[in-house]
Every structure is written in structure tokens, then in C-alpha cells.
Amino acid sequence: MRTTTLGSNGPEVSVIGLGCMGMTASYDMAAPRDDATSIAVIHQALDLGMTLIDTADAYGPNTNEELVGKALSGSRRERAVLATKVGLLMDVVGPSYGPGTSAPGPGRNGRPEYIRTSIDGSLTRLGTDHVDLYQLHRVDPQVPIEDTWGAMAQTVAAGKARYIGLSEVSVDEIQRAQAVHPVTSVQSEFSLWTRDVLPEVLPYCRAQGIALLPFSPLGRGFLAGRFSSFDDLPQEDFRRELPRFQQDALRVNLAIVGRLREIADRAGATPAQVALAWVLAQGEYVVPIPGTKTPKYLIDNAGAADVGLSAEALAELDALPQPQGTRY
């Protein structure tokens, strides 16, 4: 696996990482958890050279960090660049789900005292004395970001985190945080069908040498061609609530996957690999973290690092239409 650095001043990481959320949360929750397979996938990711392993205290909550901690026990911890997050409360209803939305969703807590105590809980669950990247999962609108970020910086000063990052933020919020302590990374949803970061956030990160960590770079599995109808979604699955997966929108959005499949066939790759390769082509410090708990999908994702896209193919992908339906 090729490597890059986590921004201009961060640690060396694989160009593609592994998001672990789906191993214990959100997707296909009616199916029994298969921790043994999930742990094997994390081990296989390390063996493939995928060193960036991403989790969060909100996933479960807490169970995902416990699982990742088991997977990285012993010498494997030294092989991983371990990232986790704080500040999103999945078991508390808050005023909004994501930037630009007003639907009820997870609560947020950016109070300094909460940040300082939460890192200790994460370290215990992860079985380590430090994380390599500690990220603010969402900005708390009730707390000045300068106060929250100051507490995040204290985790670095205490040796509990090596670097700190943000998630789902505006350029203004990044700048305000930077005035307190360097921002190593910004995590945002970014894919062929979610391009919100392209106008402002990505150019700013490029100029500042900040890494961008795209989550859901495969459109929550849709761009991999896994779903052809709403009924393909498992019964207890977060995606059943999302506008883009409703049947009328999904029927329109399948045309995007059809065009992606045509481009992938010409490139001798899978649709998932081409979708990831497009994300990788957006910059040196753009490090997607596709999630999976399935070995065959992990191998497919890893192969995207070796897919070269022609200028013509990139232009075709750039020109793909936006999907029908909002993110949340």
C-alpha cells in the first residue's frame, strides 16, 4: 500500500484507511455481531498496509472502541495509526444531525471538562496509553470552538493524543481552531455523490497542509453497486432513513452507478475502486477511510490504491450528476 502523511506535519499513513463504525453500529443491526470476523478484517487491513484505523466513542456507543482495542492488542498497536473521536452523543437527541440540516439527531458535547474526561475512557476501551489522532466529532453550537479546541490541545500536552483533528466543519471553524492549536486533519463525508467540501473546505485544507479524511467515500455502499432497490437494504439499517435511499430517489441515482460501472469496466477495475481512486485524485493529503466488515470488500478497497485514472476518466467522473435526495 502506498503511503502519504497526515497533512504536511502529521504521521505517515496508508493512502486508504479503514473506518470501523459499521462493525458495531448503524448498518444491518438486525444481524448478529461477528466480532471475530471484524477483528480479522482489522488484522487483514494492517497486513495489506492499511495503517489508519478510525473509530469513535459514539459508535455503539463505546462498543466500537472496545472492539478496535481488542483487534490492536499487543504488537499490532504499533503498526496502526489509531484515530478516534469525541463530542457526538448517539444516545442523546440534539437539535440537528449534520451541517445545514435541522432534523433531530445525536446530541453534542464540546464542554472542556467532557473532552478531558472522555479521552481517558477512550484510552481504557482502546487498551492504549495514547491515540495517534483525536478528533472532535461535531462542533457543539453551545460551546465556543476555541474552548473545546483548547481542551483537545490539552490531550496532546498530556501525551494522551499525538495529533488532533476536526470533523464536519466549515472553513471559519477550522480557522478559529487553528488560532488555538494546529489542526492536523478534517474528516468530512466526501465522494462522487457528496461533494460539499469541494468549493471551500478542500481548497483551504490543501493550502494549509491539513489532511482531509473522507468518510463514506463509497456513498454508504451505493457507489459500489450493492443496492438496486430499497428492499435490498437490511431491515434494521440506518440507510433506510436516508433520502437518497428512498425508492424514488434510488431509482434515479442508479444511473450514477451505471455510468460509474462503464468507466470502471474501461479501467479494468471495480466501481468501488474507481470511486475511491477519484477521491484519491483530489489531493496529496486526501485519505479516504471506507468502512467494511467483510474481507472481500476490504481487498477490493485496498486495490483502489493501484488504480490509475486517465484524464478522460477523471473528467467523466467529475461530470457525473449530483444524486437525488439530501444526505440526511
TARATA-V790714 format. One record per pair of residues at least 4 apart in sequence whose ideal C-beta (glycine too) atoms are under 7 Angstrom apart, sorted by the first residue. I is the first residue (numbers start at 1). J is the second residue. Records with the same first field share a line. If there is no record, write none. Layout:
I->J  J
This chain:
1->14  15  16  48  49  50  302  305
2->15  305
3->12  13  14  15
4->13  15  284  285  287
5->10  11  12  13
6->10  11  13  133  163  184  185  211
7->184  185  209  210  211  285
8->209
9->209
10->163  184  211
11->81  132
13->17  51  52  81  287
14->49  50  51  52
15->280  287  305
16->50  276  288  301  302  304  305
17->50  52  53  54  287  289
18->42  45  50  52  53  54  289
19->54  215  289  290  291
20->53  54  55  64  68  291
21->25  26  59  64  291
22->26  27  291  292  293
23->38  64  67  293
24->33  59  60  63  64  67
25->59  60  64
26->238
27->237  238
28->234  237
29->236  237
30->234  235  236
31->234
34->38
35->39  67
36->40
37->41  293
38->42  67  293
39->43  67  70  71
40->44
41->45  292  293  295  298
42->46  53  68  71
43->47  71  76
44->48  295  298
45->50  298
46->50  51  76  79  80
48->302
50->302
51->79  80  81
52->81  83  287  289
53->68  80  82  83
54->83  289
55->59  64  65  68  84
56->64  84  85  137
57->61  62  65  84  85  86  118  121  122
58->85  88  89  90  106  137
59->64
60->64
61->90  91
62->66  125
63->67
64->68
65->69  84  122  125  126
66->70  125
67->71
68->72  126
69->73  125  126  127
72->76  77  80  82
73->77  127
76->80
77->128
81->132  133
82->126  128  131  132
83->131  132  133  135
84->122  126  131  134
85->135  137  167
86->115  118  119  122  134  136  137
87->108  109  110  136  137  138  140
88->106  108  137  138
89->106  107  108  109
90->106
92->106  107
93->104  107
94->105  106  107  108
96->101  102  103  105
97->101  103  105  328
98->168  327  328
99->168
101->328
103->328
108->138  140
109->114  140
110->136  139  140  143  148
111->143
112->116  147  148  150  151
113->117
114->118
115->119  148  151  152
116->151  154
117->121
118->122
119->123  134  155  160  161
120->124
121->125
122->126  131
123->128  129  160
126->131
130->159  160  161  162
131->161
132->162  163
133->163  165  184  185
134->152  155  161  164
135->165  166  167  187
136->148  152  166  167
137->167
138->167  168
139->145  169  173
140->148
143->147  148
145->149  173  176  177
146->150  176  180
147->151
148->152
149->153  177  180  181
150->154  180
152->164
153->157  164  180  181
154->158
155->160  161  164
156->161  162  164
163->184
164->181  184
165->183  184  185  186  187
166->173  174  177  183  186
167->187  188
168->188
169->173  174  186
171->175  200  201  204
172->176
173->177
174->178  183  186  204
175->179
177->183
178->182  183
183->210
184->210  211
185->210  211  213
186->201  205  210  212
187->213  215
188->197  201  212  214
189->194  214  215  216  327
190->194  197  212  214  217  279
191->214  216  217  218  219  223  275  279
192->223  260  275  278  317  320
193->219  223  256  322  323
194->327
197->201  202  212
198->202
200->204
201->205
202->206  212  282  283
203->207
204->208
205->210  212
206->283
211->285  287
212->283  285  286
213->287  289
214->279  286  288
215->289
216->220
217->275  276  279  288  290
218->223  224  272  275  290
219->223
220->239
221->226  227
222->226  227  253  257
223->257  260  271  272  275
224->271  272
225->257  261  271
227->232  233
228->232  254
229->247  250
230->245  246  247  250
233->237  239  240  245
239->245
240->245
242->328
243->249  325  326
244->249  253  323  324  325
245->250
246->250  325
247->251
249->253  324  325
250->254
252->324
253->323  324
254->258
255->259
256->260  320  321  323
257->261  271
258->262
259->263  320
260->264  271  274  275
261->265  271
262->266
263->267  274  313  316  317
264->269  270  271  273  274
267->274  307  309  313
269->273  274  307
270->300
271->275
272->276  300  301
273->277  300  303  304  307
274->278  307  309
276->280  288  290  301  304
277->281  304  307  309
278->309  314  317
279->286  288
280->286  288  304
281->309  314
282->286
290->301
292->297  298  301
294->298
295->299
296->300
297->301
298->302
299->303
303->307
309->313  314
311->315
312->316
313->317
314->318
315->319
